[in-house]
């Protein structure tokens, strides 16, 4: 994995640049050609990283407290479940 900092509440923080590079790599692995922005695919990939793998960009570490992080992960998981159900 990219240079992850110490885990906090099970979350692994990586540099913001590495996080978005990872998002790009995952989107390309799913067939995105890098030309036209695909918001749905971007959201899906970011939710997977944030919720399933608990990989977060370092810049979010100081912006969110534990309660906000938990809330964001729950919202992302709920949104993903709702999309899969429809």
Phi and psi in degrees as GROMACS dihedral restraints (atoms count N, CA, C in turn):
[ dihedral_restraints ]
;  ai    aj    ak    al  type     phi  dphi    fc
    3     4     5     6     1   -59.7    20    10
    4     5     6     7     1   165.2    20    10
    6     7     8     9     1   -56.1    20    10
    7     8     9    10     1    91.1    20    10
    9    10    11    12     1   -86.9    20    10
   10    11    12    13     1   140.8    20    10
   12    13    14    15     1   -85.1    20    10
   13    14    15    16     1   176.9    20    10
   15    16    17    18     1   -55.2    20    10
   16    17    18    19     1   140.1    20    10
   18    19    20    21     1   -70.3    20    10
   19    20    21    22     1   142.2    20    10
   21    22    23    24     1  -129.4    20    10
   22    23    24    25     1   114.4    20    10
   24    25    26    27     1    57.7    20    10
   25    26    27    28     1    35.2    20    10
   27    28    29    30     1    80.5    20    10
   28    29    30    31     1     0.8    20    10
   30    31    32    33     1   -93.6    20    10
   31    32    33    34     1   134.1    20    10
   33    34    35    36     1  -105.3    20    10
   34    35    36    37     1   120.5    20    10
   36    37    38    39     1   -95.6    20    10
   37    38    39    40     1   131.4    20    10
   39    40    41    42     1  -122.6    20    10
   40    41    42    43     1   164.1    20    10
   42    43    44    45     1   -56.7    20    10
   43    44    45    46     1   148.6    20    10
   45    46    47    48     1   -58.2    20    10
   46    47    48    49     1   -42.5    20    10
   48    49    50    51     1   -58.8    20    10
   49    50    51    52     1   -48.0    20    10
   51    52    53    54     1   -63.7    20    10
   52    53    54    55     1   -36.9    20    10
   54    55    56    57     1   -61.0    20    10
   55    56    57    58     1   -51.2    20    10
   57    58    59    60     1   -71.7    20    10
   58    59    60    61     1   -26.7    20    10
   60    61    62    63     1   -67.2    20    10
   61    62    63    64     1   -39.5    20    10
   63    64    65    66     1   -65.0    20    10
   64    65    66    67     1   -41.6    20    10
   66    67    68    69     1   -58.3    20    10
   67    68    69    70     1   -46.3    20    10
   69    70    71    72     1   -59.7    20    10
   70    71    72    73     1   -46.1    20    10
   72    73    74    75     1   -60.7    20    10
   73    74    75    76     1   -44.3    20    10
   75    76    77    78     1   -65.6    20    10
   76    77    78    79     1   -38.9    20    10
   78    79    80    81     1   -65.0    20    10
   79    80    81    82     1   -42.5    20    10
   81    82    83    84     1   -65.5    20    10
   82    83    84    85     1   -35.5    20    10
   84    85    86    87     1   -65.4    20    10
   85    86    87    88     1   -23.4    20    10
   87    88    89    90     1   -93.8    20    10
   88    89    90    91     1    10.0    20    10
   90    91    92    93     1   102.6    20    10
   91    92    93    94     1     1.0    20    10
   93    94    95    96     1   -70.2    20    10
   94    95    96    97     1   133.7    20    10
   96    97    98    99     1   -90.4    20    10
   97    98    99   100     1    -2.7    20    10
   99   100   101   102     1    85.4    20    10
  100   101   102   103     1     1.3    20    10
  102   103   104   105     1   -91.4    20    10
  103   104   105   106     1   -71.1    20    10
  105   106   107   108     1   -91.9    20    10
  106   107   108   109     1   126.6    20    10
  108   109   110   111     1   -60.7    20    10
  109   110   111   112     1   132.0    20    10
  111   112   113   114     1  -115.5    20    10
  112   113   114   115     1    95.1    20    10
  114   115   116   117     1   -61.8    20    10
  115   116   117   118     1   -40.7    20    10
  117   118   119   120     1   -62.5    20    10
  118   119   120   121     1   -45.8    20    10
  120   121   122   123     1   -65.8    20    10
  121   122   123   124     1   -42.4    20    10
  123   124   125   126     1   -59.3    20    10
  124   125   126   127     1   -45.7    20    10
  126   127   128   129     1   -63.3    20    10
  127   128   129   130     1   -42.8    20    10
  129   130   131   132     1   -61.4    20    10
  130   131   132   133     1   -46.5    20    10
  132   133   134   135     1   -64.9    20    10
  133   134   135   136     1   -44.3    20    10
  135   136   137   138     1   -64.4    20    10
  136   137   138   139     1   -40.3    20    10
  138   139   140   141     1   -61.3    20    10
  139   140   141   142     1   -40.9    20    10
  141   142   143   144     1   -62.2    20    10
  142   143   144   145     1   -45.5    20    10
  144   145   146   147     1   -65.2    20    10
  145   146   147   148     1   -46.3    20    10
  147   148   149   150     1   -69.8    20    10
  148   149   150   151     1   -45.1    20    10
  150   151   152   153     1   -89.4    20    10
  151   152   153   154     1   -52.1    20    10
  153   154   155   156     1   -76.9    20    10
  154   155   156   157     1   -47.4    20    10
  156   157   158   159     1   -95.6    20    10
  157   158   159   160     1   -11.8    20    10
  159   160   161   162     1    52.4    20    10
  160   161   162   163     1    45.6    20    10
  162   163   164   165     1  -105.7    20    10
  163   164   165   166     1   120.7    20    10
  165   166   167   168     1  -126.1    20    10
  166   167   168   169     1   151.6    20    10
  168   169   170   171     1   -71.6    20    10
  169   170   171   172     1   140.2    20    10
  171   172   173   174     1   -54.7    20    10
  172   173   174   175     1   -35.7    20    10
  174   175   176   177     1   -63.6    20    10
  175   176   177   178     1   -21.2    20    10
  177   178   179   180     1   -80.5    20    10
  178   179   180   181     1   -17.0    20    10
  180   181   182   183     1   -57.8    20    10
  181   182   183   184     1   -44.5    20    10
  183   184   185   186     1   -86.4    20    10
  184   185   186   187     1   -11.2    20    10
  186   187   188   189     1   -86.6    20    10
  187   188   189   190     1   -25.5    20    10
  189   190   191   192     1  -123.4    20    10
  190   191   192   193     1   137.5    20    10
  192   193   194   195     1   -88.1    20    10
  193   194   195   196     1   177.9    20    10
  195   196   197   198     1   -57.9    20    10
  196   197   198   199     1   -41.7    20    10
  198   199   200   201     1   -64.8    20    10
  199   200   201   202     1   -41.8    20    10
  201   202   203   204     1   -66.4    20    10
  202   203   204   205     1   -39.0    20    10
  204   205   206   207     1   -63.5    20    10
  205   206   207   208     1   -45.1    20    10
  207   208   209   210     1   -60.9    20    10
  208   209   210   211     1   -43.0    20    10
  210   211   212   213     1   -63.4    20    10
  211   212   213   214     1   -43.6    20    10
  213   214   215   216     1   -63.2    20    10
  214   215   216   217     1   -41.8    20    10
  216   217   218   219     1   -65.6    20    10
  217   218   219   220     1   -39.8    20    10
  219   220   221   222     1   -65.0    20    10
  220   221   222   223     1   -42.1    20    10
  222   223   224   225     1   -62.6    20    10
  223   224   225   226     1   -43.7    20    10
  225   226   227   228     1   -64.4    20    10
  226   227   228   229     1   -42.4    20    10
  228   229   230   231     1   -65.3    20    10
  229   230   231   232     1   -41.1    20    10
  231   232   233   234     1   -66.3    20    10
  232   233   234   235     1   -42.2    20    10
  234   235   236   237     1   -62.8    20    10
  235   236   237   238     1   -41.0    20    10
  237   238   239   240     1   -65.3    20    10
  238   239   240   241     1   -43.8    20    10
  240   241   242   243     1   -62.3    20    10
  241   242   243   244     1   -40.3    20    10
  243   244   245   246     1   -65.1    20    10
  244   245   246   247     1   -42.0    20    10
  246   247   248   249     1   -64.6    20    10
  247   248   249   250     1   -40.2    20    10
  249   250   251   252     1   -67.8    20    10
  250   251   252   253     1   -31.8    20    10
  252   253   254   255     1   -73.6    20    10
  253   254   255   256     1   -24.4    20    10
